[in-house]
């Protein structure tokens, strides 16, 4: 999957200077970050709506649109896929693949370990 996203990223990079009248990606890139962010949010909402309605095929199609718009926004903001993968690897090392890093965590690595351990202890206490 990451290979597909990386290929999409490079294709979007290549479209930066294409004619916006013939390239949807070039048109989106020229529309500005605000418009790109709104489009990304719109696609995310469509995924949510389709998921709530139980439309599996629609969720698949809208998810592809969501990923496309995310990648275009990465291009516009100078974010590379390998930077996102590195952050995902870092989080996996801290919390495991299925966990999201809590927003309250600060960048200090020692502090992170303490917060993570405290969070795990709190969850363990709730289970008892």
Buried (B, 14 or more C-beta within 10 A) or exposed (E): EEEEBBEBBEEBBEBEEBEBEEBEBBBBBBBEEEBBBEBBEEBBEBBEEBBEEEBEEBBEBBBBBBBBBBBBBBBBEEBEBEEBEEEEEEBEEBBEEEEEBEEEBEEEEEEBEEBBEEBEEEEEEEEE
